[in-house]
Amino acid sequence: MTYSVDESEALHNHIWSDSTSRSDYTCFGDVIAFDTTYKDNLYGRPIMPIVGVNHHHNTIVFATAIIADETSQSFEWVLHNFLEAMMNKSPISVVTDGDREMQRAIKYVIPYANHRLCSWHLSRNAQANIGDLKFTATFSKCMASWWTTEEFDIQWRSVVSEFNVEKHPWVIENGNTRHLWAQAYLTSHFFVNIRSIQMCESMNASLAIALKHKKTYLDVVRAIEDGISRMRMNELKADYLSSHTKPFQITKLVDFESHAAEIFTRESFLAFQDVLLRETLYRIEEEIQSLSDECQHYILSKYKEKNMTFEISFDYRTETLICSCKKFETVRLLCRHQLHILKYLDYTYLHGTLIQSRCTNDSKASAPSYVDLNVSPEVM
Ligand SMILES: [Zn+2]
């Protein structure tokens, strides 16, 4: 635990974590999310769990802070002490609710991290500001679509004009910050599959119950620790399920499915199975042997949507497949187009370059122990 005091020696900001959370951060700390939805009952201070997702796509808590106020100074203090506790390993990406002071602190303390604004908060704000359900639905579609940036800009201009909101301050402001929320601008930046801070909800649910009936700091800390214990118990159950049971296979690509079932956690396997089912929607339009490199290039089109094409290059030396859709770089799970080419090349397994360790049953195999972290198992 680390804390700071004010001029009167009263508690100002504090943050705590334990060795399991710190060990988890070394495996899954590539993407973090945080918000300050809840305040403690006694002093009204914001409670700020810093969370991520594990190999089962379930929420895990890396640290929790209770801060004096929501100024950029307090957020900077939290992020600075958080990174110090995590052996100065910066996250690749951060997801927040869009608080300006928080944004300022992120830019200052972790300037190289990709930043995404919570899609759930943005949709809610769209409805609150524009007050048109049709606009909110269209805005949400713009936010989530895997368009190119050029396609997004065309669509955005057309939506803004269609709803006649060109001069609305909320629309102008969000148009200017589209690189923080539009999938088109965030593609190829790694966010696992986190689009919103709704993942903080499981922790916030524990806090909501605790804060209803209890008041002291100690009550808040106990509620957080209870929530973390429940999450860890769920992880153990998911570990057991993934390692000791076999999922039902549903395609004729038996070798691929068996290989994936063996290496991936159940949750990742189900996502892979969905990719397996949908790769049949694509066909190879053109095959080009590059003279300048060792790569074979393919142009794929989608069934009934011939205009939708994807370029895939396959490097025979390294068995690397790169697709123009950039889904693998964004969510770290093979895309339908890559899988279609693997099938075409008669592969029966996934090469190591196409397997992200945070999706596998072994993702925590090299996690540091208490001894590696140089701390007692009790507290940071
Ligand atoms: Zn692709």
Boltz pocket constraint, residues with backbone or C-beta under 6 A from the ligand:
constraints:
  - pocket:
      binder: B
      contacts: [[A, 310], [A, 323], [A, 324], [A, 325], [A, 326], [A, 327], [A, 335], [A, 336], [A, 337], [A, 338]]
      max_distance: 6.0
